[in-house]
């Protein structure tokens, strides 16, 4: 159901005139930490450096930019019978559609062999190596952003400790897989 809803959204090729870029948003958080917490800042810089080849790959691997939700997970999905409603669009903006598509598998973190099942629901066909590579790189970036944001949130008395290990693990597992596929 979600795959069809995303496909309809992306096929409409809507632009809202402002973007949401995970790398730039993470850089903004890192800049704040640079001024407020040297230890947290060093942690985030180390993670950013590890992600640089993934960022560079995505900059070169141009995909369609369109309106994206950018925060698809269960609490932002309401099911009413056969209808699915996507709510809470505060992170939405024009973005690489891969960031929405990868959420079809990134939340579940399936084995590599299972990606075709999850992505086949969006594409209606088997996905190519190039598509999977792009989407795995997008998943690494998404979890990088949430991990960086989580460090900042934790320093500002927001309890995200239940999520931090999952974000960290997913960031690293998707980054490692993306780097393997990119050839780094």
C-alpha positions as CSV (number, residue, x, y, z in Angstrom):
1,X,0.0,0.0,0.0
2,X,2.8,2.4,0.9
3,X,4.8,1.6,-2.2
4,X,1.8,2.4,-4.4
5,X,1.2,5.7,-2.6
6,X,4.8,6.7,-3.0
7,X,4.9,5.7,-6.7
8,X,1.8,7.9,-7.3
9,X,3.4,10.8,-5.4
10,X,6.7,10.5,-7.3
11,X,5.0,10.0,-10.7
12,X,3.1,13.3,-10.2
13,X,6.6,15.0,-10.1
14,X,5.4,17.8,-7.8
15,X,7.9,20.5,-6.8
16,X,7.2,22.6,-3.8
17,X,10.1,25.0,-4.4
18,X,12.2,24.2,-1.4
19,X,14.3,21.2,-0.7
20,X,15.2,18.9,2.1
21,X,18.8,17.7,1.9
22,X,19.9,15.3,4.5
23,X,23.6,16.1,4.2
24,X,23.0,19.8,4.6
25,X,20.6,19.3,7.5
26,X,23.2,17.1,9.2
27,X,25.9,19.8,8.5
28,X,23.7,22.4,10.2
29,X,23.4,20.2,13.3
30,X,27.2,19.6,13.3
31,X,27.8,23.3,13.1
32,X,25.7,23.8,16.2
33,X,27.6,21.1,18.1
34,X,30.9,22.7,17.0
35,X,29.9,25.8,19.0
36,X,28.4,24.0,22.0
37,X,30.0,20.6,22.6
38,X,33.5,19.8,21.4
39,X,33.3,16.0,22.2
40,X,29.9,15.6,20.4
41,X,31.3,17.6,17.5
42,X,34.3,15.3,17.1
43,X,32.0,12.3,17.2
44,X,29.9,13.7,14.4
45,X,32.9,14.7,12.3
46,X,34.2,11.2,12.4
47,X,30.9,9.9,11.2
48,X,30.7,12.5,8.5
49,X,34.1,11.6,7.2
50,X,33.1,8.0,7.0
51,X,30.0,9.0,4.9
52,X,31.9,11.2,2.4
53,X,32.2,8.6,-0.3
54,X,28.5,7.9,0.0
55,X,27.6,11.6,-0.3
56,X,29.9,11.9,-3.3
57,X,28.3,8.9,-5.0
58,X,24.8,10.3,-4.6
59,X,25.8,13.7,-5.9
60,X,27.0,12.0,-9.1
61,X,24.2,9.5,-9.4
62,X,21.5,12.0,-10.2
63,X,17.9,10.8,-9.6
64,X,14.6,12.4,-9.9
65,X,14.0,15.2,-7.4
66,X,10.4,15.7,-6.4
67,X,8.2,16.2,-3.4
68,X,9.2,13.7,-0.8
69,X,7.9,13.1,2.7
70,X,11.4,12.3,4.1
71,X,10.2,10.9,7.4
72,X,8.3,7.7,6.5
73,X,7.9,5.4,9.4
74,X,4.9,3.8,11.2
75,X,3.8,6.7,13.4
76,X,3.5,8.9,10.3
77,X,1.2,6.3,8.5
78,X,-2.5,6.0,9.3
79,X,-4.4,3.1,7.9
80,X,-8.2,3.4,7.5
81,X,-9.5,0.2,6.0
82,X,-8.0,0.1,2.5
83,X,-6.8,3.7,2.7
84,X,-3.3,4.8,3.7
85,X,-2.8,8.4,4.8
86,X,0.7,9.8,5.2
87,X,0.8,12.5,7.9
88,X,3.3,14.8,9.6
89,X,5.0,16.4,6.6
90,X,7.3,18.7,8.5
91,X,10.5,17.2,6.9
92,X,9.0,17.3,3.4
93,X,10.5,19.1,0.5
94,X,12.0,18.5,-2.9
95,X,14.5,15.7,-2.6
96,X,15.9,12.7,-4.3
97,X,13.0,10.3,-4.4
98,X,15.4,7.5,-3.3
99,X,15.1,8.8,0.2
100,X,11.4,8.0,0.3
101,X,11.7,4.7,-1.7
102,X,14.5,3.3,0.5
103,X,12.2,3.5,3.5
104,X,10.3,0.6,2.0
105,X,13.1,-1.7,3.2
106,X,15.3,0.5,5.5
107,X,13.0,0.3,8.5
108,X,12.9,-3.5,8.3
109,X,16.7,-3.9,7.4
110,X,16.2,-7.0,5.3
111,X,18.9,-9.2,4.0
112,X,20.3,-8.0,0.6
113,X,18.4,-10.8,-1.2
114,X,15.1,-9.6,0.2
115,X,15.4,-6.1,-1.3
116,X,13.8,-7.2,-4.6
117,X,10.6,-8.1,-2.7
118,X,10.3,-4.8,-1.0
119,X,11.4,-2.7,-4.0
120,X,9.4,-4.8,-6.4
121,X,6.2,-3.4,-4.8
122,X,7.3,0.1,-5.8
123,X,8.7,-0.6,-9.2
124,X,6.4,-3.5,-10.2
125,X,9.4,-5.4,-11.5
126,X,12.7,-6.6,-10.3
127,X,15.1,-3.8,-9.4
128,X,18.4,-3.3,-11.0
129,X,21.8,-3.4,-9.3
130,X,22.1,0.4,-9.9
131,X,18.7,1.1,-8.3
132,X,19.5,-1.0,-5.3
133,X,23.0,0.6,-4.9
134,X,21.4,4.1,-5.0
135,X,18.7,3.2,-2.5
136,X,21.1,1.5,-0.1
137,X,23.2,4.7,-0.2
138,X,20.1,6.8,0.5
139,X,19.3,4.5,3.5
140,X,22.8,5.1,4.9
141,X,22.4,8.8,4.6
142,X,19.0,8.8,6.3
143,X,20.3,6.9,9.3
144,X,23.4,9.1,9.3
145,X,21.2,12.2,9.6
146,X,19.0,10.7,12.4
147,X,22.1,9.6,14.3
148,X,23.7,13.0,14.1
149,X,20.4,14.6,15.0
150,X,20.1,12.1,17.9
151,X,23.5,13.2,19.3
152,X,22.3,16.8,19.2
153,X,18.9,15.9,20.7
154,X,20.5,14.0,23.5
155,X,22.7,17.0,24.4
156,X,19.5,19.0,24.6
157,X,17.7,16.8,27.1
158,X,15.6,15.0,24.5
159,X,15.5,11.3,25.3
160,X,16.2,9.4,22.0
161,X,18.3,6.8,23.7
162,X,15.8,4.1,22.5
163,X,16.7,4.9,18.9
164,X,20.4,5.8,19.0
165,X,21.8,2.2,18.7
166,X,19.4,1.3,15.9
167,X,20.2,4.5,14.0
168,X,23.9,3.9,14.5
169,X,23.8,0.2,13.5
170,X,21.6,0.9,10.4
171,X,23.8,3.8,9.4
172,X,26.9,1.6,9.5
173,X,25.4,-1.5,7.9
174,X,23.9,0.5,5.0
175,X,27.1,2.5,4.6
176,X,29.2,-0.6,4.5
177,X,26.9,-2.2,1.9
178,X,26.8,1.0,-0.2
179,X,30.6,1.3,-0.1
180,X,30.9,-2.3,-1.3
181,X,28.5,-1.7,-4.1
182,X,30.1,1.6,-5.1
183,X,33.5,-0.1,-5.1
184,X,35.1,1.9,-2.3
